[in-house]
Every structure is written in structure tokens, then in C-alpha cells.
Amino acid sequence: MSLKIISQNVMCWQKEQIGTYEQRRPLLKKVFRDHGADIIGMQEVTEYWEKAFDEDLHDFGKLLVYRGQNNKEAVPIYWRKDNLKPLDSGYFWLSETPEKESIGWNASCLRITCWVLFEQIDTGKKFAFVNTHLDHISKEARINGIQLICDFINNRFGKEMPLILVGDFNTLPDSETSEKAKSLLNDARSIAKETTDELTFHAYNPHAACTIDYIYLSNNISCNKFELIKELNDGNPQSDHY
């Protein structure tokens, strides 16, 4: 079984710094369509973006849950319906009470994680996919959030189920948060046969660029190629993240 996985923080609509929504929507469509994504984990999807992606990815399935009744932002999972069949799915908040809408560990806002158990239609092989967006302010929330995710993965899927974890982790590769993730899973960038050292988050400022977005893989998944996708319109990229 071979899959192409994309993780993309789309940047909340109406928070554009340089590129406008009108410029960026077709670029994001190209990211997902032209690069042949089988599964996409997105971050910062608002209601306006959901409507756009429902049109641009109309033949994809999706799991989208907003992180709060009054906080309409999501970390949805989209997948090719002709290739993958969802068997189970769910979501939880990153807090001390993950089963209900709640903020945990001094986070700046509500944070949520979504997951889907898939079966590939042609092969019958099963794997899990998890998408998240950790807090950008509270280190405590990031550390406890990734620990909660790792505990969920262990308890729900164990060590045998192939699993992919993606997202905007708002943390550097050598951080305690990253080390916790790597204690359970492999960083796709590090194990890929072909890889890159390019940075994922540019913030429209080359001096502020850093890597905070990751794709993690269980030990029974290999990675042939890890790359950054850059789509530009008059020099403006698809988002503040690649």
C-alpha cells in the first residue's frame, strides 16, 4: 500500500497578512489536487474555508468538528473516497477533560484532535490517521497535549496498527514536545529515503522561519519521500505555512 499524505495549516480566513483569500484559495486547491493527496490533515479551517473546500474537494470524504460552539475552527481530515473507506472516527479535546469542550493546561484557546481508522479499498489494509494543532502559547499545554495524544494512540490502536500523526505542533524539532512524539513515532522527515531540510513555517518573514509542522509515522510505516510544497501567486504562497 502506498499513500501520499499532506499536512497544511491553511491560515484562518480574514487573518491574511499578505496573500488574500482570493489569491490563496486556488493555490491551496493546487496543493491538494495537483500533488495527488490521498489524505489531507488541515489546521485552522474556519466555516468559510470549509465551504470552499467542500467545493474544491467535492469528491473527498471529510471529518470536520469545530473545536467550540463559539470557536469555529477545525483540524479536519479529508480523504479520497475512491481509495479509502472510513471504518471508525472520533475526536477529543486537549485538556484534563478530553471528552467535552474544554481548555487545558493554560492553553490560549480550545484545542482539538481528530482521528479516522481507514481501510484501503483495493488492498483491505487498515491504518489510522490522526490530525492535531497544539497550542501556540502554553508550553505546558503542548507537552500535556502530545502526551494525551500518545496515550490515546497506545490505548486505542496499540503497537500493531499502522498509524500516521500530522499537524501543526507549534514547537521546534528539539523541544520536549517533539521528543515525546518521537518516543512513540518516527519523524517522516528523518526517516525518508529522500528528504529536505527546508522550514515549514515562514510567517511571511524569512528571519522568523522555523519548522513547527510534522508528519509522524508508526514503526511499521516507511517513507519514500518527504517534501515541502510551495505554490505561489505573484510571489505569495498558499499560506503562512508550507
C-alpha positions as CSV (number, residue, x, y, z in Angstrom):
1,M,0.0,0.0,0.0
2,S,1.3,3.4,-1.0
3,L,-0.2,6.8,0.1
4,K,0.5,10.5,-0.3
5,I,-0.1,12.4,2.9
6,I,-0.3,16.2,3.2
7,S,-0.5,18.3,6.3
8,Q,-1.4,22.0,5.7
9,N,-2.2,24.9,8.0
10,V,-4.4,26.9,5.8
11,M,-4.3,30.1,7.9
12,C,-7.6,31.4,9.2
13,W,-9.6,33.3,6.6
14,Q,-9.6,37.1,7.2
15,K,-6.2,36.9,9.0
16,E,-4.2,37.3,5.8
17,Q,-1.1,39.3,6.2
18,I,0.0,39.5,2.5
19,G,-1.8,36.9,0.3
20,T,-5.5,37.4,0.1
21,Y,-8.2,34.7,0.3
22,E,-8.8,35.1,-3.4
23,Q,-5.1,34.5,-4.2
24,R,-4.7,31.7,-1.8
25,R,-7.8,29.5,-2.4
26,P,-6.7,28.3,-5.9
27,L,-3.1,27.8,-4.5
28,L,-4.4,25.5,-1.7
29,K,-6.6,23.6,-4.3
30,K,-3.4,23.0,-6.3
31,V,-1.5,21.8,-3.2
32,F,-4.2,19.2,-2.6
33,R,-5.2,18.3,-6.2
34,D,-2.0,18.7,-8.3
35,H,0.1,16.8,-5.7
36,G,-2.2,13.8,-5.6
37,A,-3.1,13.8,-1.9
38,D,-4.8,10.6,-0.7
39,I,-5.3,12.1,2.8
40,I,-5.1,15.7,4.0
41,G,-4.8,16.9,7.6
42,M,-5.6,20.6,7.7
43,Q,-5.4,23.1,10.6
44,E,-7.1,26.5,11.1
45,V,-10.1,25.6,8.9
46,T,-13.0,28.1,9.6
47,E,-16.5,27.9,8.3
48,Y,-15.6,30.0,5.2
49,W,-12.7,27.6,4.4
50,E,-15.0,24.6,4.9
51,K,-17.4,25.9,2.4
52,A,-14.5,26.5,-0.1
53,F,-13.1,23.0,0.4
54,D,-16.5,21.4,0.1
55,E,-16.5,22.8,-3.4
56,D,-12.8,22.3,-4.3
57,L,-12.6,18.8,-2.8
58,H,-16.1,17.8,-3.5
59,D,-15.2,14.2,-4.3
60,F,-13.3,13.8,-1.0
61,G,-14.7,12.5,2.3
62,K,-14.2,14.5,5.4
63,L,-14.3,14.5,9.2
64,L,-14.6,18.1,10.5
65,V,-15.5,19.1,14.0
66,Y,-15.2,22.6,15.2
67,R,-13.3,23.0,18.5
68,G,-16.0,25.0,20.1
69,Q,-19.6,26.2,19.7
70,N,-18.3,29.8,19.7
71,N,-14.9,28.9,18.3
72,K,-15.4,27.9,14.7
73,E,-12.0,26.5,13.9
74,A,-11.2,22.9,13.0
75,V,-8.5,20.3,12.3
76,P,-10.4,18.3,9.6
77,I,-9.3,15.2,7.8
78,Y,-10.1,14.8,4.1
79,W,-9.6,11.6,2.1
80,R,-10.1,10.2,-1.4
81,K,-13.3,8.3,-1.3
82,D,-12.3,6.2,-4.3
83,N,-9.3,4.9,-2.4
84,L,-10.1,4.8,1.3
85,K,-13.1,3.8,3.4
86,P,-13.5,5.1,7.0
87,L,-14.2,2.3,9.5
88,D,-14.3,4.4,12.7
89,S,-13.6,8.0,13.7
90,G,-13.7,10.4,16.6
91,Y,-12.3,13.5,18.3
92,F,-11.2,14.8,21.7
93,W,-10.2,18.0,23.3
94,L,-6.6,18.5,24.5
95,S,-7.4,19.1,28.2
96,E,-7.9,17.4,31.5
97,T,-11.4,16.5,30.4
98,P,-10.9,15.4,26.7
99,E,-14.5,14.1,26.3
100,K,-16.1,17.5,26.5
101,E,-15.4,21.0,25.1
102,S,-12.7,22.4,27.4
103,I,-9.4,24.3,27.6
104,G,-6.4,22.5,29.2
105,W,-3.2,23.4,30.9
106,N,-3.3,27.2,30.5
107,A,-3.7,26.9,26.7
108,S,-4.6,30.1,24.8
109,C,-7.8,28.6,23.3
110,L,-9.7,25.4,22.8
111,R,-7.6,22.7,21.1
112,I,-9.0,19.5,19.5
113,T,-7.7,16.3,17.8
114,C,-9.5,14.3,15.1
115,W,-8.8,10.7,14.0
116,V,-10.1,8.2,11.5
117,L,-9.5,4.4,11.1
118,F,-9.2,3.7,7.4
119,E,-9.3,0.6,5.1
120,Q,-7.8,0.9,1.7
121,I,-10.5,-0.3,-0.7
122,D,-8.2,-2.2,-3.1
123,T,-6.0,-4.0,-0.6
124,G,-8.2,-4.2,2.5
125,K,-5.3,-2.9,4.6
126,K,-6.1,-0.8,7.7
127,F,-4.4,2.1,9.2
128,A,-5.2,5.1,11.5
129,F,-4.8,8.8,10.8
130,V,-4.6,11.5,13.5
131,N,-4.6,15.3,13.0
132,T,-3.9,17.9,15.6
133,H,-3.0,21.5,16.3
134,L,-1.1,22.2,19.6
135,D,-1.3,25.4,21.5
136,H,1.0,28.3,20.3
137,I,1.3,30.0,23.7
138,S,1.4,27.4,26.5
139,K,4.4,25.0,26.6
140,E,2.6,23.1,29.4
141,A,-0.4,22.7,27.0
142,R,1.8,21.4,24.2
143,I,3.6,18.9,26.4
144,N,0.5,17.6,28.0
145,G,-1.4,17.7,24.7
146,I,1.1,15.5,22.9
147,Q,1.2,13.1,25.9
148,L,-2.6,12.8,25.8
149,I,-2.4,12.1,22.0
150,C,0.3,9.4,22.6
151,D,-1.8,7.8,25.4
152,F,-4.8,7.8,23.1
153,I,-2.8,6.2,20.3
154,N,-1.5,3.5,22.6
155,N,-4.8,2.7,24.2
156,R,-7.0,2.9,21.0
157,F,-4.6,1.4,18.4
158,G,-1.7,-0.3,20.2
159,K,1.6,-1.1,18.5
160,E,0.4,-3.2,15.6
161,M,-1.9,-0.8,13.8
162,P,-0.1,1.4,11.2
163,L,-0.6,5.0,12.2
164,I,0.1,8.5,10.9
165,L,0.0,11.6,13.1
166,V,0.2,15.0,11.4
167,G,-0.3,18.6,12.4
168,D,0.9,22.0,13.4
169,F,2.7,21.3,16.7
170,N,3.8,24.9,17.4
171,T,7.1,23.5,18.6
172,L,10.7,23.1,17.3
173,P,12.3,19.7,16.4
174,D,14.4,19.6,19.6
175,S,11.7,20.5,22.0
176,E,10.3,18.4,24.8
177,T,7.0,18.1,22.9
178,S,8.8,16.8,19.8
179,E,10.8,14.3,21.9
180,K,7.6,13.0,23.4
181,A,6.2,12.4,20.0
182,K,9.4,10.7,18.8
183,S,9.3,8.4,21.8
184,L,6.3,6.7,20.2
185,L,6.5,7.5,16.5
186,N,9.1,8.3,13.8
187,D,9.5,11.8,12.2
188,A,8.9,11.2,8.5
189,R,11.4,13.9,7.6
190,S,14.2,12.0,9.4
191,I,13.5,8.5,8.1
192,A,12.5,9.4,4.5
193,K,14.7,7.9,1.7
194,E,14.6,11.3,0.0
195,T,14.1,14.3,2.3
196,T,14.7,18.1,2.8
197,D,15.8,20.5,5.5
198,E,13.5,23.3,4.4
199,L,11.5,25.0,7.1
200,T,7.7,24.6,7.3
201,F,6.5,27.9,8.8
202,H,7.7,31.2,7.2
203,A,5.2,33.7,8.7
204,Y,5.9,35.9,5.6
205,N,9.2,36.8,7.2
206,P,12.4,34.8,6.3
207,H,14.1,35.8,9.5
208,A,11.3,34.1,11.5
209,A,11.1,30.9,9.6
210,C,11.2,27.6,11.5
211,T,9.8,24.1,11.5
212,I,6.7,23.5,13.6
213,D,4.7,21.2,11.3
214,Y,5.3,17.4,11.3
215,I,4.3,14.1,9.9
216,Y,4.9,11.2,12.3
217,L,4.7,7.5,11.4
218,S,4.5,4.3,13.4
219,N,7.4,1.9,13.1
220,N,5.6,-0.3,10.6
221,I,5.4,2.5,8.0
222,S,8.2,3.6,5.8
223,C,8.6,7.0,4.0
224,N,9.9,7.1,0.4
225,K,9.9,10.9,0.1
226,F,9.4,13.9,2.4
227,E,9.0,17.3,0.7
228,L,7.7,20.8,1.2
229,I,5.0,22.0,-1.3
230,K,5.2,25.7,-2.3
231,E,2.6,27.1,-4.5
232,L,3.0,30.8,-5.4
233,N,0.8,33.6,-6.9
234,D,2.8,36.8,-7.6
235,G,5.3,35.6,-5.1
236,N,2.7,35.0,-2.4
237,P,2.4,31.4,-1.0
238,Q,-0.6,29.3,-0.3
239,S,-0.4,30.1,3.5
240,D,1.9,31.2,6.2
241,H,2.9,27.5,6.4
242,Y,4.2,25.3,3.6
